[in-house]
């Protein structure tokens, strides 16, 4: 029995051997510039109407022009903006890709995500990571080299305080004695480890409700998925756990244009994209979300074309 069989967003997103699609906020072709996000809410509503299952947000605090990747994420705080999107939509899920655990006190984070889950039940997918943006670590005075052990400790604290009644906790992050977190959750929030989080493949095979890894070509991604699942099997972890990945997409106007690699993804026509998505599905990708940052076309045009011609082949799963 899957522990998330009654979690609506998880069920719409994940089935063994199947693939669904999502989108990465900001919904703009801003490339390496600063997004304005003026139309993201309207585009989120459009994406929901077409059947994209999830919108994904990044956990970025400071603009860092030296980082190389887009410098600012979606500008706004990840959980506050998630709440804004959840309040304006009806069923599309919100995923965090990913909450940087070493930069967040686990008790405060538990309070925040428990509140979101209670106000908007079964719509949050919680991706968690160890973080890689040194400017944010420096700004908060958090040691960057030890983020791997911090990640393990914070995740353990977070899950204990979220799901145990009156836990006894005595760690460097704080003590909990004869008290318990409110609001109380009715079920677990699906928690996806993002990247390696400074851990090894054996740890990944054992922990988390699923794995999210960075974009790679199908062959390389197949190797990563197989290594992860083999690690789980070695530890007798037999229950299905989904694999998710982002992909930067520059959707060509010519639907027959062949795939050309771009930063973290492909420029490709929609007909060729269908074949590529089938290949990702075959190797074990269960959810793929498009980042339109490097697109040459406006995001609304791309979302419309994907919604009309691609989503029907990879619709959200029906909930029984």
Buried (B, 14 or more C-beta within 10 A) or exposed (E): EBEBEEBBBBBBBBBEEBBBBBBBBBBBBBEEEEBEBEBBBEBBBBBBEBBBBBBBBBBBBBEBEEBEBBBBBBBBBBBEBBBBBBEEBEEBBBBBBBBBBBBBBBBEBBBBBBBBBEEBBBBBBBBBBBBBBEBBBEEEEBEBEEBBBBBBBBBBBBBBBBBEEEBEBEEEBEEBEEEEBEEEBEBBBBBBBBBBBBBEBEBBBBBBBBBBBEBBBEEEBBEBBEEBBEBBEEEEEEEBBBBBBBBBBBBBEEBEBEBEEBBBBBBBBBBBBBEBBEBBBEBBBBBBBBBBBBBEBBBBEBBBBBBEBBBEEBBBBEEE
